[in-house]
Amino acid sequence: MNWNDWYAFAVVARCGSFTRAAEQLDWPKSSVSHAVARLEQALGARLMERSTRRLLLTEQGQRLLAQLGPLFERLDAVAAEAGDARDEPRGMLRIATPYEFGALQLGEVVNDVLARHPGLQIELDVRASDVEEATAQYDVVFFSSSEPLPDSQRVVRRVYSVARGVYAAPALLRRHGQPADPQALVGWPCLTTPGEAWWRFQHADGRTHELQPRGPLRTSNAALRLQAALAGHGAAMLATSYCRREVESGALVPLLPGFTAHALRVYAQLPGRGLVPARTRVFMEAVERFLLT
C-alpha cells in the first residue's frame, strides 16, 4: 500500500489544482500527477475529471475524499505540532478573506507575523467564495455575516465587528427627503449585498426595526457599492470607517441618525478541530493582538 499516492490525491483534491498541490507537497508536478494516476489504476476507478480550466472530483473521488480528508488532516496536524515543539513556524500559510476586511484590517496583522517569523510565507487570496468549499484549500478563511451562523463541523472564531450605517448622495436625499425611520427606505433604491436579505437597526429606545432593501445593484464588493452610492444610484449599507472621507467631504450623507445598524460580524474559519499548526496559531495570535477588543 503506497500511502503517498493516497496522500497526494487528498492534497490535490483539497487544493483543487495539481500545481498548488505540488507546491504544498514540494514535489514535481509530474510526480503528483503520476501518484494520482497510480491510485486510480489501483482502485480501478476514475477519481478526478481534468481539464485545462478546472479539476472536478468524480462521485467516487468525492466519497474517497470524505473518508480520507479528516484522517490526513489529523496526521498533518500531529506532524506539524510535533515539529513545532522545536522549530520556528515556517512554510506557506494560505488565507482567504473578503476584500474590504483584508485591505482595511489585515495589513498590520500580516506585517507583524512576517516580521516575527521570517521562515513563514503568506498567500493572501482576496475573494468572495463559498466558505465550506474554500476552507478545504486554506489554513484560515475569513468571512462576514450579519445573520446567525449555520451549523458546521469546522472551527469558527469571531474576530471582529464592523460598525455600519446607511449612506446616500445629497442629490438622492433631495429627491426622497431624509427618512424618519427604516420603513421610510422601502420606497428608496438601495444598494445591497447578496446573502443579506434584511437590514436591521436598533433605535435609541431599544426597539429593533428591519426592512428588505430593494434596488438596482447587488454586490459583495463594498467599493462598487460606494461608487454607486456616490453616483446617486441608491442608499448603501457601508462600514463607517470605509466611507469616512466621503462623509467628511459631504459627498455622502448618513441616513437614519437616530438608528444604529446591526454590526457586520467577521469570523475566522479553520479547517479542523484537531491540533492547529504553528503557522496558523501564530497568525491567529496576531489577529487577537491587533483586532480583538
BELLIN-V299339 format. One record per residue. N is the residue number from 0. RES is the residue in one small letter. SS is DSSP state (H for helix, E for strand, C for the rest). BURIAL is # if it has 24 or more other C-alpha atoms within 12 Angstrom, else .. D_CENTER is the distance of its C-alpha to the mean C-alpha in whole Angstrom. Layout:
# BELLIN-V299339
((N	RES	SS	BURIAL	D_CENTER) (N	RES	SS	BURIAL	D_CENTER))
This chain:
# BELLIN-V299339
((0	m	C	.	37) (1	n	C	.	35) (2	w	H	.	32) (3	n	H	.	31) (4	d	H	#	30) (5	w	H	#	29) (6	y	H	#	26) (7	a	H	#	26) (8	f	H	#	25) (9	a	H	#	22) (10	v	H	#	21) (11	v	H	#	21) (12	a	H	#	20) (13	r	H	#	16) (14	c	H	#	16) (15	g	C	#	17) (16	s	C	#	20) (17	f	H	#	23) (18	t	H	#	22) (19	r	H	#	19) (20	a	H	#	21) (21	a	H	#	24) (22	e	H	.	22) (23	q	H	#	21) (24	l	H	#	24) (25	d	C	.	26) (26	w	C	.	28) (27	p	C	.	30) (28	k	H	.	28) (29	s	H	.	31) (30	s	H	.	31) (31	v	H	#	28) (32	s	H	#	29) (33	h	H	.	33) (34	a	H	#	31) (35	v	H	#	29) (36	a	H	#	33) (37	r	H	#	35) (38	l	H	#	33) (39	e	H	#	33) (40	q	H	.	37) (41	a	H	.	37) (42	l	H	.	36) (43	g	C	.	37) (44	a	C	.	34) (45	r	C	.	32) (46	l	C	#	28) (47	m	E	#	26) (48	e	E	.	27) (49	r	E	.	26) (50	s	C	.	27) (51	t	C	.	26) (52	r	C	.	23) (53	r	C	.	21) (54	l	E	.	22) (55	l	E	.	22) (56	l	E	#	23) (57	t	C	.	26) (58	e	H	.	27) (59	q	H	.	29) (60	g	H	#	26) (61	q	H	.	23) (62	r	H	.	26) (63	l	H	#	26) (64	l	H	#	23) (65	a	H	.	22) (66	q	H	.	25) (67	l	H	#	25) (68	g	H	#	21) (69	p	H	#	21) (70	l	H	.	25) (71	f	H	#	23) (72	e	H	#	20) (73	r	H	.	23) (74	l	H	.	25) (75	d	H	#	23) (76	a	H	#	22) (77	v	H	.	26) (78	a	H	.	26) (79	a	H	#	24) (80	e	H	.	25) (81	a	H	.	29) (82	g	H	.	28) (83	d	H	.	26) (84	a	C	.	29) (85	r	C	.	31) (86	d	C	.	29) (87	e	C	.	27) (88	p	C	#	23) (89	r	C	#	23) (90	g	E	#	21) (91	m	E	#	18) (92	l	E	#	15) (93	r	E	#	12) (94	i	E	#	8) (95	a	E	#	5) (96	t	E	#	4) (97	p	C	#	5) (98	y	H	#	9) (99	e	H	#	10) (100	f	H	#	9) (101	g	H	#	9) (102	a	H	.	13) (103	l	H	.	14) (104	q	H	#	13) (105	l	H	#	12) (106	g	H	.	15) (107	e	H	.	18) (108	v	H	#	16) (109	v	H	#	16) (110	n	H	.	19) (111	d	H	.	20) (112	v	H	#	19) (113	l	H	#	21) (114	a	H	.	24) (115	r	H	.	24) (116	h	C	#	24) (117	p	C	.	25) (118	g	C	.	25) (119	l	E	#	21) (120	q	E	#	19) (121	i	E	#	15) (122	e	E	.	13) (123	l	E	#	11) (124	d	E	#	9) (125	v	E	.	8) (126	r	C	.	7) (127	a	C	#	6) (128	s	C	.	7) (129	d	C	.	8) (130	v	H	#	7) (131	e	H	#	10) (132	e	H	.	11) (133	a	H	#	8) (134	t	H	#	9) (135	a	C	#	12) (136	q	C	#	12) (137	y	C	#	10) (138	d	C	#	11) (139	v	E	#	8) (140	v	E	#	5) (141	f	E	#	3) (142	f	E	#	4) (143	s	E	#	7) (144	s	E	#	10) (145	s	C	#	14) (146	e	C	.	15) (147	p	C	.	16) (148	l	C	.	14) (149	p	C	.	15) (150	d	C	.	17) (151	s	C	.	15) (152	q	C	.	17) (153	r	C	#	14) (154	v	E	#	14) (155	v	E	#	12) (156	r	E	#	12) (157	r	E	#	12) (158	v	E	#	12) (159	y	E	#	13) (160	s	E	#	14) (161	v	E	#	15) (162	a	C	.	18) (163	r	E	#	19) (164	g	E	#	22) (165	v	E	#	23) (166	y	E	#	25) (167	a	E	#	27) (168	a	C	#	30) (169	p	H	#	33) (170	a	H	.	35) (171	l	H	#	33) (172	l	H	#	34) (173	r	H	.	37) (174	r	H	.	37) (175	h	H	.	36) (176	g	C	.	37) (177	q	C	#	35) (178	p	C	#	33) (179	a	C	.	35) (180	d	C	#	32) (181	p	H	#	29) (182	q	H	.	31) (183	a	H	.	33) (184	l	H	#	30) (185	v	H	.	30) (186	g	H	.	32) (187	w	C	#	30) (188	p	C	#	28) (189	c	E	#	24) (190	l	E	#	21) (191	t	E	#	18) (192	t	C	#	15) (193	p	C	.	14) (194	g	C	.	14) (195	e	C	#	16) (196	a	C	.	19) (197	w	C	#	21) (198	w	E	#	21) (199	r	E	#	22) (200	f	E	#	25) (201	q	E	.	27) (202	h	E	.	30) (203	a	C	.	32) (204	d	C	.	34) (205	g	C	.	32) (206	r	C	.	31) (207	t	E	.	28) (208	h	E	#	28) (209	e	E	#	26) (210	l	E	.	26) (211	q	C	#	24) (212	p	C	#	24) (213	r	C	#	25) (214	g	C	#	25) (215	p	C	.	25) (216	l	E	#	22) (217	r	E	#	18) (218	t	C	.	15) (219	s	C	#	12) (220	n	C	#	13) (221	a	H	#	14) (222	a	H	#	17) (223	l	H	#	18) (224	r	H	#	19) (225	l	H	#	20) (226	q	H	#	23) (227	a	H	#	24) (228	a	H	#	24) (229	l	H	#	26) (230	a	C	.	28) (231	g	C	#	29) (232	h	C	#	28) (233	g	C	#	26) (234	a	E	#	25) (235	a	E	#	21) (236	m	E	#	19) (237	l	E	#	18) (238	a	E	#	17) (239	t	C	#	20) (240	s	C	.	19) (241	y	C	#	18) (242	c	C	#	21) (243	r	H	.	24) (244	r	H	.	26) (245	e	H	#	26) (246	v	H	#	28) (247	e	H	.	30) (248	s	H	.	31) (249	g	C	.	32) (250	a	C	#	30) (251	l	C	#	28) (252	v	E	#	29) (253	p	E	#	28) (254	l	C	#	29) (255	l	C	#	30) (256	p	C	.	30) (257	g	C	.	32) (258	f	E	#	28) (259	t	E	#	25) (260	a	E	#	22) (261	h	C	#	20) (262	a	C	#	17) (263	l	E	#	13) (264	r	E	#	12) (265	v	E	#	9) (266	y	E	#	8) (267	a	E	#	8) (268	q	E	#	8) (269	l	E	#	11) (270	p	C	#	13) (271	g	C	#	16) (272	r	C	.	18) (273	g	C	.	21) (274	l	C	.	21) (275	v	C	#	19) (276	p	C	#	19) (277	a	H	#	21) (278	r	H	#	18) (279	t	H	#	15) (280	r	H	#	18) (281	v	H	#	19) (282	f	H	#	15) (283	m	H	#	14) (284	e	H	.	18) (285	a	H	#	17) (286	v	H	#	14) (287	e	H	.	17) (288	r	H	.	20) (289	f	H	.	18) (290	l	H	#	16) (291	l	C	.	17) (292	t	C	.	21))
